Protein backbone atom coordinates (compact mmCIF):
# COMPACT_ATOMS: atom_id res chain seq x y z
CA UNK A 1 0.00 0.00 0.00
CA UNK A 2 1.39 3.40 -1.02
CA UNK A 3 1.88 5.95 1.70
CA UNK A 4 -0.15 9.13 1.25
CA UNK A 5 2.08 12.03 0.11
CA UNK A 6 0.62 14.37 2.72
CA UNK A 7 3.18 16.89 4.00
CA UNK A 8 0.95 18.12 6.85
CA UNK A 9 1.07 21.52 5.15
CA UNK A 10 -2.51 21.53 3.89
CA UNK A 11 -3.53 24.73 2.21
CA UNK A 12 -5.64 24.71 -0.94
CA UNK A 13 -5.12 27.23 -3.72
CA UNK A 14 -7.92 28.76 -5.81
CA UNK A 15 -8.04 25.57 -7.92
CA UNK A 16 -8.41 23.30 -4.84
CA UNK A 17 -4.84 22.00 -5.20
CA UNK A 18 -2.92 21.42 -1.98
CA UNK A 19 0.21 23.58 -1.79
CA UNK A 20 1.91 20.95 0.40
CA UNK A 21 1.49 17.74 -1.61
CA UNK A 22 0.15 18.91 -4.99
CA UNK A 23 -2.98 16.74 -4.93
CA UNK A 24 -6.45 18.00 -5.78
CA UNK A 25 -9.13 17.99 -3.11
CA UNK A 26 -10.83 15.09 -4.92
CA UNK A 27 -7.56 13.12 -4.97
CA UNK A 28 -6.98 13.76 -1.26
CA UNK A 29 -10.45 12.63 -0.21
CA UNK A 30 -10.39 9.60 -2.52
CA UNK A 31 -6.86 8.42 -1.66
CA UNK A 32 -7.86 5.50 0.58
CA UNK A 33 -10.36 4.16 -1.96
CA UNK A 34 -7.91 4.40 -4.89
CA UNK A 35 -6.17 1.27 -6.12
CA UNK A 36 -2.40 1.08 -6.59
CA UNK A 37 -2.45 2.20 -10.23
CA UNK A 38 -4.69 5.16 -9.40
CA UNK A 39 -2.41 6.17 -6.54
CA UNK A 40 0.62 6.10 -8.84
CA UNK A 41 -1.23 8.33 -11.30
CA UNK A 42 -2.23 10.72 -8.50
CA UNK A 43 1.38 10.89 -7.30
CA UNK A 44 2.66 11.65 -10.80
CA UNK A 45 0.07 14.38 -11.39
CA UNK A 46 0.87 15.87 -7.97
CA UNK A 47 4.61 15.94 -8.79
CA UNK A 48 3.86 17.67 -12.08
CA UNK A 49 1.66 20.27 -10.38
CA UNK A 50 4.27 21.07 -7.73
CA UNK A 51 7.02 21.32 -10.35
CA UNK A 52 4.89 23.69 -12.43
CA UNK A 53 4.28 25.94 -9.41
CA UNK A 54 8.00 26.10 -8.62
CA UNK A 55 9.10 27.04 -12.12
CA UNK A 56 8.93 30.75 -12.93
CA UNK A 57 6.10 31.70 -15.20
CA UNK A 58 7.07 32.65 -18.74
CA UNK A 59 4.43 35.36 -18.70
CA UNK A 60 5.49 37.27 -15.60
CA UNK A 61 6.93 40.67 -16.43
CA UNK A 62 9.11 42.11 -13.67
CA UNK A 63 8.12 45.58 -12.54
CA UNK A 64 10.80 47.97 -11.40
CA UNK A 65 10.06 50.27 -8.54
CA UNK A 66 10.14 53.86 -9.64
CA UNK A 67 12.67 56.07 -7.98
CA UNK A 68 12.38 59.77 -7.73
CA UNK A 69 9.62 61.77 -9.36
CA UNK A 70 7.14 60.06 -11.66
CA UNK A 71 7.60 60.93 -15.32
Secondary structure, DSSP 8 states (H G I E B T S, - for coil): -------S---B-TTSBBTTT--BHHHHHTGGG--HHHHHHHHHHHHHHHHHHHS--TT--------SS--
